[in-house]
Amino acid sequence: MIRHAEPNDSTAIHRLIQHAIQGTSPTHSSWLTDRMASTTSLILVDVETDQVVGAIVGQIVLDEAEIHDVVIHDSFRQTGRATNLVQSFEKKAIDRGAGRFFLEVRADNTPARCLYEKAGYTITTRRTDYYPDGEDALMMTKTRKANE
């Protein structure tokens, strides 16, 4: 079940992010609690039997929505949950006035790139040596209207 994240979800979300995303910082989950309090944030969780098994963290400013993180617990990958989180994020962002979506992804993160490409995102920019380990970042965008 996908729902809005609640403050008591922050530790579980942070653990998922730390496990799934290289070089995650900060090291404490309080940043998520702070982000949840922001009116521009949109954070959704996927819950299975009272356990957070996935999350999407993003932000909406005016007519633009940015996806910061999408994470799924290892045991629930390849089940369509990430696709469902992205679709739910987009729908809720559109309901809040967003029509343009963007994100950045590591160039070597093939599963994430496939997820976003399948969802209709296209690569617009490559940022060379963007990450501390020298990996490039790909900027991806999508335009979506309320009736799509």
C-alpha positions in Angstrom: 0.0 0.0 0.0 1.4 3.4 -1.0 0.7 6.3 1.4 2.2 9.6 2.5 5.2 9.1 4.8 4.8 9.9 8.4 7.5 11.1 10.9 7.7 7.6 12.5 8.7 6.3 9.0 11.8 8.3 8.8 14.2 5.8 10.3 13.0 3.0 8.0 13.2 5.2 5.0 16.7 6.4 5.9 17.9 2.8 6.4 16.5 1.8 2.9 18.3 4.8 1.4 21.6 4.1 3.1 21.5 0.5 2.0 20.5 1.2 -1.6 22.3 4.5 -2.5 26.1 4.8 -2.5 27.5 7.6 -0.5 24.3 8.5 1.3 24.6 11.4 3.7 23.7 12.7 6.3 24.1 9.7 8.6 21.0 10.3 10.7 17.3 10.2 9.8 16.5 13.6 11.2 16.9 15.1 7.8 13.8 13.1 6.7 11.7 14.3 9.6 12.7 17.9 8.7 11.9 17.3 5.0 8.5 15.9 5.9 7.7 19.1 7.7 8.4 21.2 4.6 5.4 22.2 2.5 7.3 21.6 -0.7 8.2 18.0 0.1 6.4 14.9 -1.2 7.5 11.7 0.4 5.6 8.4 -0.2 6.2 5.0 1.3 5.2 1.5 0.1 4.1 -0.6 3.1 3.8 -4.3 3.3 2.5 -5.8 6.6 3.3 -2.7 8.6 6.9 -2.6 7.2 8.2 0.2 4.9 9.5 -1.7 1.9 9.9 1.2 -0.5 10.0 5.0 -0.6 10.2 7.9 -2.9 11.5 11.3 -1.7 10.9 14.4 -3.7 10.0 18.0 -3.7 7.5 20.3 -5.6 8.3 23.9 -6.3 5.7 25.8 -8.3 5.1 23.7 -11.4 8.2 21.5 -11.1 8.6 18.3 -9.2 12.0 16.7 -8.5 12.6 13.1 -7.5 15.5 12.8 -5.1 15.4 9.2 -4.1 13.5 6.0 -5.0 14.4 2.9 -2.9 12.9 -0.6 -2.6 13.9 -3.2 -0.1 16.0 -6.0 -1.7 13.3 -8.6 -1.1 10.7 -6.6 -3.0 12.7 -5.5 -6.1 11.6 -6.5 -9.6 7.9 -6.5 -8.5 6.7 -3.2 -10.0 6.8 -1.4 -6.7 9.3 1.3 -7.9 7.1 1.9 -10.9 4.1 2.3 -8.7 5.9 4.7 -6.4 7.0 6.9 -9.4 3.4 6.9 -10.8 1.9 7.7 -7.4 4.5 10.5 -6.9 3.7 12.0 -10.4 -0.1 11.9 -9.8 0.2 13.6 -6.4 2.6 16.1 -7.8 0.2 16.9 -10.7 -2.6 17.3 -8.1 -0.4 19.9 -6.5 0.2 21.8 -9.7 3.4 20.2 -11.1 3.7 19.4 -14.8 7.4 19.2 -15.3 9.5 16.4 -13.6 13.2 16.1 -13.2 15.8 13.9 -11.5 19.4 13.0 -11.5 20.7 9.4 -11.6 24.1 7.8 -11.6 25.1 6.9 -15.2 26.1 3.5 -14.0 22.7 2.8 -12.3 21.2 0.7 -15.0 18.1 -0.5 -13.1 17.2 3.1 -12.1 17.8 4.4 -15.6 15.5 1.6 -17.0 12.8 2.5 -14.5 12.9 6.2 -15.4 13.1 5.6 -19.2 10.1 3.2 -19.0 8.2 5.9 -17.1 8.9 8.4 -19.9 11.9 10.3 -18.7 14.5 11.3 -21.1 18.2 12.2 -20.6 18.7 15.9 -21.1 22.2 16.5 -19.6 25.3 14.6 -18.6 27.3 16.0 -15.7 30.8 14.6 -16.0 32.6 13.5 -12.8 29.6 14.6 -10.8 29.9 12.1 -7.9 32.8 11.9 -5.5 33.9 8.6 -7.1 34.1 10.2 -10.5 30.9 8.7 -11.9 28.8 10.9 -14.2 25.2 12.0 -13.3 22.5 12.0 -15.9 19.7 14.7 -15.7 16.4 13.3 -16.8 13.1 15.1 -17.4 9.5 14.5 -18.2 6.5 16.7 -18.9 3.1 15.3 -17.8 -0.3 17.0 -17.6 -3.2 16.2 -15.4 -5.2 14.3 -18.1 -2.3 11.9 -19.0 
